[in-house]
């Protein structure tokens, strides 16, 4: 399978794994939910897990891939405040944890670009 055909499936796998993790270990995700959001952190944790699973399913199906990839890019932008909150909350933790939290921030850029690239490649195949 060519790399361009694997890319959406790898992104789908990443999202599916993250989505399942939101249900398997929700407490760690609850802690990253910004307090400015209405409702409980657990509701947002589950909602984002459902969104990740839905996006993964959309990326896996060629017919829905473009729309799902664009939605995935938007999702990655939308969860950035949670990553900022995590970095701020973890700034006094041991160096490896702090590095992981701060390392997530610039990681959002390649994730957004990856999703946009999947959408663009899906355009060419439509």
NORVEN-V904388 format. One record per residue. N is the residue number from 1. RES is the residue in one small letter. PHI is phi as a letter, one per 30 degrees, with the letter a starting at -180 (none if undefined). Layout:
BEGIN
((N:RES:PHI) (N:RES:PHI))
END
This chain:
BEGIN
((1:x:none) (2:x:d) (3:x:e) (4:x:d) (5:x:d) (6:x:d) (7:x:e) (8:x:d) (9:x:d) (10:x:d) (11:x:d) (12:x:d) (13:x:d) (14:x:d) (15:x:d) (16:x:d) (17:x:d) (18:x:d) (19:x:d) (20:x:d) (21:x:d) (22:x:d) (23:x:c) (24:x:d) (25:x:b) (26:x:d) (27:x:e) (28:x:d) (29:x:d) (30:x:e) (31:x:d) (32:x:c) (33:x:d) (34:x:e) (35:x:d) (36:x:d) (37:x:d) (38:x:d) (39:x:i) (40:x:c) (41:x:e) (42:x:d) (43:x:e) (44:x:d) (45:x:d) (46:x:d) (47:x:d) (48:x:d) (49:x:d) (50:x:d) (51:x:d) (52:x:d) (53:x:d) (54:x:d) (55:x:d) (56:x:e) (57:x:d) (58:x:d) (59:x:d) (60:x:d) (61:x:c) (62:x:e) (63:x:d) (64:x:c) (65:x:d) (66:x:d) (67:x:d) (68:x:d) (69:x:d) (70:x:d) (71:x:d) (72:x:d) (73:x:e) (74:x:d) (75:x:d) (76:x:d) (77:x:d) (78:x:d) (79:x:d) (80:x:e) (81:x:e) (82:x:d) (83:x:d) (84:x:d) (85:x:d) (86:x:d) (87:x:d) (88:x:d) (89:x:d) (90:x:c) (91:x:d) (92:x:c) (93:x:d) (94:x:e) (95:x:e) (96:x:d) (97:x:d) (98:x:d) (99:x:d) (100:x:d) (101:x:d) (102:x:d) (103:x:d) (104:x:d) (105:x:d) (106:x:d) (107:x:d) (108:x:d) (109:x:d) (110:x:d) (111:x:d) (112:x:d) (113:x:d) (114:x:d) (115:x:d) (116:x:d) (117:x:d) (118:x:d) (119:x:d) (120:x:d) (121:x:d) (122:x:d) (123:x:e) (124:x:d) (125:x:c) (126:x:d))
END
